[in-house]
Amino acid sequence: MNDRERMEALLRREKPDRVPVWPLGYPGFAALNAGYTIADGYNNPKKAFDAQQWCCKQYGWVFTPNFLYGSLGAWEFGGEIKYPTGEFGQAPMITRYPVETEEDGWNMKVPDFKKAGFVPLLVDFNKLAIQERLNNEQFYLEIFFGGPFFVAANICSVEKLCKWMIKKPELAHHMLQLSTNFFLSLAEYWKETLGVEGVLPFTAEPTASNQIISPNQFEKFVYPYIKELHEKILCLGYKHILTHICGEQNANLPFWGQVPMGDPGIISVGHEVDLLTVTEYFPKDIIMGNLDPAIIQTRTPQEIYESSRVVIEKGKNCQGGFAFSPGCELPPKAPPFNVWMMTKAASDFGWYE
């Protein structure tokens, strides 16, 4: 089997011959690997697509084209971002939030999503992605369908949203509904322009980690909106949702377990969450993860290989199937040999008996 065939087996709820390798996010790494800049991975659809395709061919990974960034929301609602430059820039960052005061928040409206910020670039990337489905390509396209809480935080800042959850909960809910409505409209647009066949919706909630909010706040301010979004996506006819439960979210798992994910869903978790704990809440879904991304850039090849072995051997016990991946985005400046050692570990230790 190749990795596409392995993923197809998992989606049929069958056991493949070996654990597939499916990097969660790698636009910056792929761009540098192809001789481009990190910024090209986020603002040049053609270079971003080509770089991802070449990178997956080079390493033998599942190729699911994706074009997104963690600061989504700020630019789209009228703020400003800066693309990475210099020695330490690794992803786009917010330079001005569109909502700075309570009055701004109450007056904010859902923008014209077809023209909003990053969306026109994403449309161009989508056109490239759906032209051809390659031999190692599980889906034509992995497309970002949102994360209402983290995008709301990108509109007004994490600090303000957390403060408003305590002191101005009605305003916090208003911001969250704005974010949700933006993605509900965008989801309908993606179905209209792309269809559902071969398209994998991707959602994520990194700001909802317990490093930032409590499980009680998750239940009140995250769960209702991500559930609403997932229900809408599945009602539109999409069969599977890939969701990234980013960071330390152990106390949130009982709520995540009630969010519909598809048949099966694909659940990606960070290194802070144990794989076998996740499978208790998602016994019928495919689990992705969860090698600590930081060590891929900072540790030795031998350490990467050994750490990958531990993750892979644990992941093979996930009831609904397992795909090996970093626990978040692959660091753009990770040494290519470290990345190869991560991949080699799957070839050496990922086989099922």
C-alpha positions as CSV (number, residue, x, y, z in Angstrom):
1,M,0.0,0.0,0.0
2,N,1.0,3.6,-0.5
3,D,-0.1,6.2,2.1
4,R,-3.1,7.2,0.1
5,E,-4.3,3.6,0.0
6,R,-3.6,3.4,3.7
7,M,-5.8,6.4,4.4
8,E,-8.5,5.0,2.2
9,A,-8.5,1.8,4.2
10,L,-8.8,3.8,7.4
11,L,-11.8,5.8,6.0
12,R,-13.5,2.4,5.2
13,R,-12.8,1.4,8.9
14,E,-10.3,-1.2,7.7
15,K,-6.8,-1.7,9.1
16,P,-4.0,-0.8,6.6
17,D,-0.7,-2.7,6.3
18,R,1.2,0.2,8.0
19,V,0.6,3.5,9.7
20,P,0.4,6.3,7.1
21,V,2.3,9.6,7.5
22,W,0.1,12.7,7.1
23,P,1.7,15.9,8.2
24,L,-1.0,18.2,9.7
25,G,0.3,21.5,8.4
26,Y,3.5,22.3,6.5
27,P,3.2,25.4,4.3
28,G,6.2,27.1,5.7
29,F,8.4,24.0,5.7
30,A,7.4,23.1,2.2
31,A,8.1,26.6,0.9
32,L,11.6,26.6,2.3
33,N,12.2,23.1,1.2
34,A,11.4,24.1,-2.4
35,G,13.7,27.2,-2.3
36,Y,10.9,29.7,-1.7
37,T,10.3,32.0,1.3
38,I,8.1,31.2,4.2
39,A,5.8,34.1,3.1
40,D,5.4,32.3,-0.3
41,G,3.7,29.5,1.6
42,Y,1.0,31.8,2.8
43,N,0.5,34.5,0.1
44,N,1.5,32.8,-3.3
45,P,-1.1,30.1,-4.1
46,K,0.9,28.6,-7.0
47,K,4.2,28.4,-5.1
48,A,2.4,27.1,-2.1
49,F,0.7,24.4,-4.0
50,D,3.7,23.3,-6.0
51,A,5.9,23.3,-2.8
52,Q,3.5,21.1,-0.9
53,Q,3.2,18.7,-3.8
54,W,6.9,18.4,-4.2
55,C,7.5,18.0,-0.5
56,C,5.0,15.1,-0.3
57,K,6.5,13.4,-3.2
58,Q,10.0,13.8,-1.7
59,Y,9.0,12.3,1.7
60,G,6.3,9.9,0.6
61,W,3.5,11.5,2.6
62,V,-0.2,11.7,2.0
63,F,-0.7,14.9,-0.1
64,T,-3.8,16.9,1.0
65,P,-3.3,20.4,-0.3
66,N,-4.1,23.1,2.3
67,F,-3.7,26.8,2.4
68,L,-4.4,28.5,5.8
69,Y,-2.8,30.3,8.6
70,G,-3.3,30.7,12.4
71,S,-4.1,34.5,12.3
72,L,-7.2,34.0,10.2
73,G,-10.0,36.4,11.2
74,A,-8.1,39.6,11.8
75,W,-7.5,40.6,8.2
76,E,-10.8,39.2,7.0
77,F,-12.8,41.4,9.5
78,G,-10.8,44.6,8.6
79,G,-7.6,44.4,10.6
80,E,-4.0,43.9,9.4
81,I,-1.5,41.2,9.3
82,K,2.2,40.9,8.5
83,Y,3.8,38.1,6.5
84,P,6.9,36.5,8.0
85,T,10.2,38.0,7.2
86,G,13.7,37.9,8.9
87,E,15.4,35.3,10.9
88,F,12.6,34.5,13.4
89,G,9.4,35.0,11.4
90,Q,7.7,31.7,10.9
91,A,4.0,32.5,10.1
92,P,1.8,35.5,9.5
93,M,1.1,37.6,12.6
94,I,-1.6,40.2,13.5
95,T,-0.4,43.8,13.6
96,R,-3.8,45.4,14.1
97,Y,-7.0,43.9,15.5
98,P,-10.2,45.1,13.8
99,V,-12.0,45.3,17.2
100,E,-10.3,47.4,19.8
101,T,-13.2,48.6,22.0
102,E,-16.5,47.3,23.2
103,E,-18.2,49.7,20.8
104,D,-16.2,48.2,17.9
105,G,-17.3,44.8,19.0
106,W,-21.0,45.6,19.0
107,N,-20.8,47.4,15.7
108,M,-18.8,44.7,13.9
109,K,-20.7,42.9,11.1
110,V,-19.9,39.8,9.1
111,P,-17.8,41.0,6.1
112,D,-18.4,40.0,2.5
113,F,-16.6,36.7,2.8
114,K,-15.9,36.4,-1.0
115,K,-13.7,39.5,-0.8
116,A,-12.5,39.2,2.8
117,G,-8.7,39.2,3.5
118,F,-7.2,35.8,2.7
119,V,-10.3,34.3,1.0
120,P,-9.5,35.5,-2.6
121,L,-6.0,33.9,-2.3
122,L,-7.6,30.8,-1.0
123,V,-10.0,30.7,-4.0
124,D,-7.0,30.8,-6.3
125,F,-5.3,28.0,-4.4
126,N,-8.5,25.9,-4.5
127,K,-8.7,26.3,-8.3
128,L,-5.1,24.8,-8.6
129,A,-5.9,22.0,-6.2
130,I,-9.0,20.7,-7.9
131,Q,-7.4,20.4,-11.3
132,E,-5.9,17.0,-10.7
133,R,-5.9,14.3,-8.1
134,L,-2.5,12.7,-7.7
135,N,-1.6,9.1,-6.8
136,N,-0.6,10.1,-3.3
137,E,-3.5,12.5,-2.8
138,Q,-6.2,11.4,-0.5
139,F,-8.4,14.4,-1.1
140,Y,-8.3,17.0,-3.8
141,L,-8.3,19.7,-1.1
142,E,-8.2,20.1,2.7
143,I,-10.1,23.4,3.2
144,F,-10.4,25.4,6.4
145,F,-14.0,25.6,7.6
146,G,-13.2,27.5,10.8
147,G,-12.8,27.6,14.5
148,P,-15.3,30.1,15.9
149,F,-13.5,30.7,19.2
150,F,-9.9,31.1,17.9
151,V,-11.1,33.3,15.0
152,A,-13.1,35.5,17.4
153,A,-10.0,35.9,19.4
154,N,-8.1,37.0,16.3
155,I,-10.8,39.7,15.7
156,C,-10.6,41.3,19.1
157,S,-7.4,39.7,20.7
158,V,-7.2,36.7,23.1
159,E,-6.9,39.1,26.1
160,K,-10.1,41.0,25.3
161,L,-12.2,37.9,24.5
162,C,-11.1,36.2,27.8
163,K,-11.9,39.4,29.7
164,W,-15.3,39.7,28.0
165,M,-16.2,36.1,28.8
166,I,-16.0,37.1,32.5
167,K,-17.2,40.7,32.6
168,K,-19.2,41.1,29.3
169,P,-20.4,37.6,28.4
170,E,-23.1,38.9,26.0
171,L,-20.4,40.7,24.0
172,A,-18.2,37.6,24.0
173,H,-21.2,35.6,22.6
174,H,-21.8,38.3,20.0
175,M,-18.2,38.0,18.8
176,L,-18.5,34.2,18.7
177,Q,-21.7,34.3,16.7
178,L,-20.1,36.7,14.2
179,S,-17.2,34.3,13.7
180,T,-19.6,31.3,13.4
181,N,-21.8,33.1,10.9
182,F,-18.8,34.0,8.8
183,F,-17.8,30.3,8.5
184,L,-21.4,29.1,8.0
185,S,-21.6,31.4,5.0
186,L,-18.2,30.4,3.8
187,A,-19.1,26.7,4.1
188,E,-22.1,27.1,1.8
189,Y,-19.9,29.0,-0.7
190,W,-17.3,26.2,-0.7
191,K,-20.0,23.6,-1.4
192,E,-21.4,25.8,-4.2
193,T,-18.0,26.3,-5.8
194,L,-16.1,23.1,-5.0
195,G,-18.8,20.5,-4.3
196,V,-18.3,17.9,-1.5
197,E,-16.6,15.1,-3.4
198,G,-12.9,14.9,-2.5
199,V,-13.0,17.9,-0.2
200,L,-12.0,17.5,3.4
201,P,-13.3,20.2,5.8
202,F,-10.7,21.2,8.4
203,T,-11.6,22.9,11.8
204,A,-9.4,23.8,14.7
205,E,-9.6,25.5,18.1
206,P,-6.1,26.3,19.4
207,T,-7.1,29.2,21.6
208,A,-9.6,26.9,23.4
209,S,-6.8,25.0,25.1
210,N,-6.8,24.8,28.9
211,Q,-3.6,26.8,28.9
212,I,-5.9,29.7,28.2
213,I,-9.5,28.9,29.2
214,S,-11.2,26.6,31.7
215,P,-13.3,23.6,30.8
216,N,-16.3,25.5,32.2
217,Q,-15.6,28.3,29.8
218,F,-15.1,25.8,27.0
219,E,-18.6,24.4,27.7
220,K,-20.2,27.8,27.5
221,F,-18.2,29.7,24.9
222,V,-16.7,27.1,22.6
223,Y,-18.8,23.9,22.5
224,P,-22.1,25.4,21.3
225,Y,-20.4,27.2,18.3
226,I,-18.1,24.4,17.1
227,K,-21.0,22.0,17.4
228,E,-23.2,24.3,15.3
229,L,-20.5,24.6,12.7
230,H,-19.8,20.9,12.5
231,E,-23.5,20.1,12.2
232,K,-23.9,22.5,9.3
233,I,-20.8,21.0,7.5
234,L,-22.2,17.5,7.8
235,C,-25.7,18.7,6.7
236,L,-24.1,20.1,3.5
237,G,-23.1,16.6,2.6
238,Y,-19.4,16.4,3.7
239,K,-18.7,12.9,5.1
240,H,-15.5,13.5,7.1
241,I,-14.2,16.4,9.2
242,L,-10.6,16.8,10.2
243,T,-10.4,18.7,13.5
244,H,-7.3,19.8,15.3
245,I,-7.7,19.8,19.1
246,C,-4.6,21.9,19.7
247,G,-2.6,22.2,22.9
248,E,-3.5,21.1,26.4
249,Q,-7.2,20.2,26.1
250,N,-7.5,17.1,28.3
251,A,-10.3,18.7,30.4
252,N,-12.2,19.7,27.3
253,L,-12.3,16.2,25.8
254,P,-15.7,15.2,27.3
255,F,-17.2,18.1,25.3
256,W,-15.2,17.5,22.2
257,G,-16.5,13.9,22.3
258,Q,-20.1,15.3,21.8
259,V,-19.2,17.2,18.7
260,P,-20.2,15.4,15.5
261,M,-17.1,14.6,13.4
262,G,-18.3,12.5,10.4
263,D,-18.2,8.9,9.5
264,P,-15.4,8.5,10.5
265,G,-14.0,11.8,11.7
266,I,-10.3,12.5,11.8
267,I,-9.1,13.8,15.2
268,S,-5.7,15.5,15.5
269,V,-4.3,16.2,18.9
270,G,-1.2,18.0,20.3
271,H,1.5,16.2,22.2
272,E,0.0,17.4,25.4
273,V,-2.9,14.9,25.0
274,D,-2.2,11.2,25.3
275,L,-3.3,9.3,22.2
276,L,-5.0,6.5,24.1
277,T,-6.9,9.0,26.1
278,V,-8.3,10.5,22.9
279,T,-9.4,7.2,21.5
280,E,-11.5,6.7,24.6
281,Y,-13.6,9.7,23.5
282,F,-13.4,8.9,19.8
283,P,-13.4,5.1,19.6
284,K,-14.7,5.0,16.0
285,D,-12.7,7.9,14.6
286,I,-9.2,8.1,13.1
287,I,-6.7,9.6,15.5
288,M,-3.8,11.8,14.1
289,G,-0.7,12.9,16.0
290,N,1.1,13.7,18.0
291,L,4.9,14.2,17.9
292,D,5.9,17.4,19.7
293,P,6.6,19.8,16.8
294,A,9.3,21.8,18.7
295,I,11.6,18.8,19.0
296,I,11.6,18.3,15.2
297,Q,13.4,21.6,14.9
298,T,15.5,21.6,18.0
299,R,16.6,17.9,18.8
300,T,19.0,15.5,17.1
301,P,17.9,13.1,14.3
302,Q,18.3,10.2,16.7
303,E,16.0,11.8,19.3
304,I,13.4,12.5,16.6
305,Y,13.6,8.9,15.4
306,E,13.1,7.5,19.0
307,S,10.4,9.9,19.9
308,S,8.6,9.0,16.7
309,R,8.8,5.4,17.5
310,V,7.1,5.9,20.8
311,V,4.2,7.8,19.3
312,I,3.8,5.3,16.4
313,E,3.8,2.3,18.6
314,K,1.2,3.9,20.9
315,G,-0.9,5.1,18.0
316,K,-1.2,1.6,16.6
317,N,-3.4,0.8,19.5
318,C,-6.0,3.5,18.6
319,Q,-9.3,1.6,18.1
320,G,-10.5,3.6,15.0
321,G,-7.2,3.8,13.3
322,F,-4.2,6.0,13.4
323,A,-2.2,8.4,11.1
324,F,1.2,9.6,12.2
325,S,1.7,13.4,12.3
326,P,3.3,16.2,14.3
327,G,1.0,17.4,17.0
328,C,0.7,20.8,15.2
329,E,2.2,22.5,12.3
330,L,5.6,21.2,11.2
331,P,8.2,23.9,12.1
332,P,9.3,25.8,8.9
333,K,12.9,25.7,9.8
334,A,13.1,22.0,10.9
335,P,16.2,20.4,9.5
336,P,15.2,18.3,6.5
337,F,17.1,15.3,7.8
338,N,15.1,15.4,11.1
339,V,11.9,15.4,9.1
340,W,13.2,12.4,7.1
341,M,14.0,10.5,10.3
342,M,10.4,11.1,11.5
343,T,9.2,9.6,8.2
344,K,11.7,6.7,8.4
345,A,10.4,5.8,11.9
346,A,6.9,5.2,10.4
347,S,8.5,2.8,7.8
348,D,10.4,1.0,10.5
349,F,7.9,0.7,13.3
350,G,4.5,1.4,11.7
351,W,3.7,-2.1,10.3
352,Y,0.7,-4.0,11.7
353,E,1.1,-7.8,12.3
